[in-house]
């Protein structure tokens, strides 16, 4: 995963967060999982920075639900 890919996905998440909380939450979960997988398999461009960027999605305002 590259920084460009991660930024594009976070930009898409921000757009979703404006109109669809459920889709935004799903997208956020997918970003977190994909970044973890990229780090675990050595495919993350800069692992520590990408983990920090992905974790910062928690600051994007939208409703999150857990079951």
N, C-alpha and C positions, 0 to 999 in steps of 0.2 A: 504494500500500500504506500502510495506517495502522499506528500503533503497536499498536492493539488487535488487528489481524489478525496482526501479527508475534508479539505475546505469546501469542495463542491457538495459533499454530503451534508455538512453542517449548514451550509447556505440553504439547501433544500429543506432541512429540518426547521430552520428559522421560518421559512415560508409556510410550511405546514402548521407550525405553532400558531400562526395568525388566524387559522380557520378550522383546524381539525386536531383537537387534543389527542384523540385516540391514535390517529395516524402518526402524529408527532412522537408520541410515546413509543410506538412500535419502531419508528425510524431511529430514535435515540438508542433503544435497546440493540438494534441491529448494528449501529455504529460501534457501540461499546464492545459487542461480541466480535465484530470483524477486526477491530483494532487489537484486541487481546489475541485473537488467532494470528494476526500478522506478526505481532511481537513474538508469540510462541514458536512460530515457524521461521523466524528470521526474515520475514518479508516486509517489515516496517522500515521505512526510510531512516527515521531517527526515533527509535522506540520510546525513550523517556519523554521527549517533547510531544510525540503523538499521543501518548497516554495522558499527558497533562491537558492537551487540547481536547481530547475526547471527554475527559472528566469535567471540563469546563462547560459542557452542554447542560449540566445540572443548573446552571445560572440562567438558562433560557426559560422564560416564563410561559408555562402552559400547565394544565391540570394533569397530574399523573395519578394513576390508580394501580393498586396492587391487590391481588386476590390471594 
